Amino acid sequence: MKNINEIALALSNACGLPKEDVAALIEVPADTKNGDYAFPCFRLAKQFRKAPNIIAEEIASKLEKPDFISKVETVGAYINFYADKSIFVKEILEEILDKGGDYVLSNQGEGKTVVLDYSSPNIAKPFHIGHLRSTAIGNALYNIYTALGYKCVGINHLGDWGTQFGKLIVAYKMWGNKEAVEKDDIKELSRIYVKFHEEAEKDPSLNDEARSWLVKMQEGDEEALSLWKWFCDISMLEFNRIYKRLGVTFDSYAGESFYNDKMQAVVEEIREKGLLTESKGAQIVDLEPYNMPPCLILRSDGGTLYPTRDISAAIYRKETYDFEKCIYITALDQNLHFAQWFKVIELMGYDWSDKLVHVPFGLVSLGDGKLSTRKGHVVLMEDILNSSVEKTRSIIENKNPDLENKDQVAEQVGIGAIIFDDLYNSRIKNVVFDLEKMLSFEGETGPYAQYTYARACSIIRKQDVSIDKNADFNLVTDEASVNVCRKLKEFPEKFKEAAQKNEPYLVTRHIIAICQAFNKFYTENNISSSDEATKKARLALVYCVKEAIKKGLNVIGLQAPEQM
Ligand code: ARG
């Protein structure tokens, strides 16, 4: 940015146009053969009433080039700027030598709060792959916003209230027992829950019974509530095991039940604002003028619904956190739900309705089907994590049998691979869950990035050279080295772009770009047999790469083991 500003200033002095307008036209060519920055003159033709190539010549002849530019060249309508490589390399490497991986941080979000609602699984139902996506994306965004200086509030909006509990209580009373639930927690709860659905097909009166238990819960019946509480605790055991392995934490676990005592007032407010209408006994907000089906607020029996809880939660969050943005990370199939209740918030007259952001993601399909058949139709997240870790363990056993703490590394790599894969593409793309592919040490994978990091660590470990700014950075101005520096330099921008678009893949992909540039550098530049001065400069570069990769991996939610 600083560089573009300086070039814009020089151009503006030479051609008389405002600096901001000039800056907006400056390009960063993909191929650096055409310079590091380019200024196309096509748009100036009208104003100057001359052919663009003549304008380019004229501006270039008057231009006073900034110090960090070594050469200015006109090619047709373009003015190309070549950065002085040694200045460029020195600047970025010195910055990283000073700050380490924290060079990616910025303060753009200072004083602003971002609320992120992610993971949010439903109690008593298994944590499935969709929740994993929400968890991984949410956690990465949390870290990205934090890196940009925002205060983040991570909320796990647990699905801990609603019709499933009435069913579960019936199921538990009919086919469950305490020991089995305590032993197998979520597996047992989902077993009886599935059984309820099978049995209710044959005997619909079970549904009535379930409904009456839900009513009891709502009325504060002691037995109903203590069972409900127990089911919640049991589910949390499983969820917490998973979060621990994923390295994910939350600032709040205020789930749907948290809003039980807050909804009445909100429903009243919606009514007072004249938005509530009756439809087949239920209370709704008509959204026909906005081409959407109505938003359901109260069921005919007076019970609240998913949107009622979300509306109440948004109002509560605005009051509690005064957010700049409140982000909801869920599967694409909830698009309508969010569009509907965001509209209700707007109709209620809240001017912050545009600060609510739904961040949807595509579906996950289980490619090889192996994972899906093993446990019937329920794919348990823990089984998936386990099988990835097991596979990784055997790869390590093959590649590096002498590695210390193999189990720990297998966990870090096996779990990291899944998170990385999840964050490698634009969210909205459907992903095929393919363990084989995500665990490959070559290709664009978590293990590849972690392996590159470990390699950088090992290069540094092997040399007895102090790493500091007293290196001669002229010695790392070959194309491969400069290219690594370019990637390092671009990294902080990727965080900003990722936050702006709520797309962690922009960071993930750039980690790979750094790794690839580094691996090319490493093939082309020998380190151990180079002279002392060159070795020192190259090691400084290796160190900076190592810091950048580690920071990147940590931000998207992966560990960076130093050996693997
Ligand atoms: N519990 C929901 C589910 O599993 C996701 C909740 C998302 N967050 C929200 N505030 N609606 O599908």
Boltz pocket constraint, residues with backbone or C-beta under 6 A from the ligand:
constraints:
  - pocket:
      binder: B
      contacts: [[A, 117], [A, 119], [A, 120], [A, 121], [A, 122], [A, 157], [A, 158], [A, 159], [A, 310], [A, 328], [A, 329], [A, 330]]
      max_distance: 6.0
